[in-house]
């Protein structure tokens, strides 16, 4: 099992912010910005292609932890585009966990990706 850790010193995008956007063009712009950021983060420690994986998101921000699920979705989409995972379907993604973590600098988040 290989493990990859990605630290991002930024407030995670929240589900509320994502869906409260009045127009799809704004959501699309946010998606592009976040995918670009995540691409850069992943490229610093790019994983070998995984067939099965799990993800833990550790968060210290003003958002409710469950509202940070958008980061995981964008992270998985980026992994797929970079050919790091086969797919983000239940056949390949075996676990997603979100954990509040007051030990992290605020605002920031940490993603732990593990092949299984």
FENMOMO-V979773 format. One record per backbone hydrogen bond with DSSP energy under -0.5 kcal/mol. CO is the residue of the C=O (numbers start at 1). NH is the residue of the N-H. E is the energy in kcal/mol with one decimal. If there is no record, write none. Layout:
co=[CO:CO]
nh=[NH:NH]
e=[E:E]
This chain:
co=[2:4:6:8:8:14:15:16:17:23:23:24:25:26:27:28:29:30:31:32:33:34:35:36:37:38:39:40:41:42:43:50:52:53:53:54:55:56:56:57:58:59:60:60:64:65:66:67:67:68:68:69:70:71:72:73:74:75:76:77:78:79:79:80:84:89:89:92:92:95:97:99:101:108:109:110:110:111:111:112:113:114]
nh=[115:113:111:10:109:18:19:20:21:26:27:28:29:30:31:32:33:34:35:36:37:38:39:40:41:42:43:44:44:45:46:86:116:94:95:114:97:58:112:99:110:101:107:108:67:68:69:15:70:71:72:73:74:75:76:77:78:79:80:81:82:84:85:83:50:92:93:53:94:55:57:59:104:60:8:58:112:6:113:56:4:54]
e=[-2.6:-3.1:-2.9:-1.6:-2.4:-2.3:-2.5:-1.6:-0.6:-0.9:-1.5:-2.8:-2.1:-2.4:-2.7:-2.3:-2.4:-2.7:-2.6:-2.1:-2.1:-2.9:-2.5:-2.0:-2.2:-2.9:-2.4:-0.9:-0.7:-2.0:-0.6:-1.5:-2.1:-3.1:-0.7:-2.5:-2.2:-0.6:-3.0:-3.4:-2.6:-3.2:-0.7:-1.9:-1.4:-1.8:-1.2:-2.7:-0.6:-1.5:-0.8:-2.0:-2.5:-2.4:-2.9:-2.4:-2.0:-2.6:-2.5:-2.2:-2.0:-3.1:-0.7:-1.5:-3.0:-1.8:-2.9:-2.3:-0.7:-2.5:-3.2:-2.6:-1.5:-2.5:-3.0:-3.3:-0.5:-2.7:-0.6:-2.3:-3.1:-2.1]
